[in-house]
Amino acid sequence: MTAADSRPIAILGGTGAAGVGLALRWARPGETVVIGSRDAQRAQATAEKIKQKLGNQARISGMENAAACAACDLLVLTVPFDCQAELLKQLKPAIRPHSVLIDATVALAASVGGRASRTLGVWQGSSAQQAAELVPPGVRVAAAFHNLSAELLNGDDPLDCDVVVCSDDAHAIQVTRSLAAKIPGVRAIDGGKLENARSLEQITALLIGLNIRHKGHGGIRITGLPPEAYG
Ligand SMILES: NC(=O)c1ccc[n+]([C@@H]2O[C@H](COP(=O)([O-])OP(=O)(O)OC[C@H]3O[C@@H](n4cnc5c(N)ncnc54)[C@H](OP(=O)(O)O)[C@@H]3O)[C@@H](O)[C@H]2O)c1
C-alpha cells in the first residue's frame, strides 16, 4: 500500500481527545499534521504539546480550521456531531476542490444530552453522509476511525482494533487506508460505500456501552477475509 506521501493532514477539531490521539499517531512516523481549531492559539498550544511529547523533529503545527483547510487537501473531521453541519457550512468556502475529507464523527445521542451508547437518527443516514452533502462539489468524503478509542490513541501501545473505511470514491478509500495503516496494530479494510458508515457509527455506540459495562477499551477485529483485504 502506498503511504500518504507526506501530504499534510489537517485535523479539524484537532484539539479534542480523538484529534490529538490521531495527530500523535501520524506525527510519530513522520507525517506532517496541522491541528485545526476555532481558535488559532488553542491549535498552536495543542501542536506544541504534541511536539513536546514527540520531540522537535515532529512536523506539527496549529491553525484556525479555515486556514487548515486552505493549507491542506487531506482533512480529518473530529468534532462532536451537534456542531458538524454548522462547522462544515462555515468551512465550505475554504475547503479546496478535490480534497479528501475523512469524517470520524459519530452521531451519538450524548452530543445532544442523551446517552453515549445510543446513536441519533441522521436524516442522510449517517454523519459521514451528512458531511458529503455539505462539502463543495468534487470533495471526496470517507468515513473511518470511529471505533478507535481516543484514550488508547493517546497512549503508546499498538491498538487492538481494525479500521473499516467507507467511501463512494476509490481514491478516498486508498488514502484513508494508508493513513489508518500508519497506526500500529490497525488493519485497514475497505468497507464499501459511504452509506455503510451508518453501521460503523452503530458499532461505536455498542463499543461505548460495552466499555461502560465492562470497564474496558473494546475495539473490533474483522476475521475471515482473504489476506489482501487487510493489506
Ligand atoms: N473520543 C473518542 O474516543 C472518539 C473516537 C473516535 C471518534 N470519535 C468521534 O470524534 C468526534 C470528536 O470526539 P472528541 O472526543 O475528540 O470530541 P471533543 O473533545 O468533545 O471535541 C473535539 C473538538 O471539537 C471542537 N468543537 C467543539 N464544539 C465545537 C463547535 N460548536 N464548533 C466547532 N468545533 C467545536 C473543539 O475544538 P476547538 O474548541 O479547539 O475548536 C474540540 O476540541 C466525535 O464526533 C466523536 O464521536 C471520538
The ligand as a Gaussian input file, in Angstrom:
#p B3LYP/6-31G(d) Opt

LIG

0 1
 N      -13.316000      10.251000      21.912000
 C      -13.211000       9.090000      21.243000
 O      -12.795000       8.032000      21.770000
 C      -13.602000       9.054000      19.789000
 C      -13.125000       8.047000      18.972000
 C      -13.480000       8.049000      17.635000
 C      -14.333000       9.024000      17.125000
 N      -14.807000       9.979000      17.971000
 C      -15.697000      10.989000      17.401000
 O      -14.847000      12.076000      17.046000
 C      -15.504000      13.314000      17.343000
 C      -14.645000      14.095000      18.340000
 O      -14.530000      13.387000      19.544000
 P      -13.764000      14.044000      20.782000
 O      -13.930000      13.125000      21.905000
 O      -12.388000      14.446000      20.354000
 O      -14.684000      15.353000      20.979000
 P      -14.435000      16.694000      21.787000
 O      -13.143000      16.637000      22.514000
 O      -15.684000      16.966000      22.564000
 O      -14.398000      17.793000      20.625000
 C      -13.381000      17.854000      19.672000
 C      -13.165000      19.294000      19.244000
 O      -14.320000      19.795000      18.557000
 C      -14.265000      21.216000      18.606000
 N      -15.600000      21.741000      18.844000
 C      -16.362000      21.578000      19.949000
 N      -17.517000      22.242000      19.835000
 C      -17.480000      22.869000      18.632000
 C      -18.363000      23.733000      17.932000
 N      -19.552000      24.095000      18.451000
 N      -18.000000      24.176000      16.707000
 C      -16.803000      23.820000      16.165000
 N      -15.915000      22.998000      16.788000
 C      -16.257000      22.540000      18.002000
 C      -13.349000      21.604000      19.766000
 O      -12.194000      22.210000      19.213000
 P      -11.933000      23.791000      19.375000
 O      -12.673000      24.251000      20.604000
 O      -10.451000      23.869000      19.547000
 O      -12.442000      24.401000      18.115000
 C      -12.997000      20.270000      20.401000
 O      -11.684000      20.220000      20.918000
 C      -16.884000      12.961000      17.884000
 O      -17.843000      13.017000      16.840000
 C      -16.716000      11.556000      18.403000
 O      -17.923000      10.827000      18.379000
 C      -14.430000      10.037000      19.277000

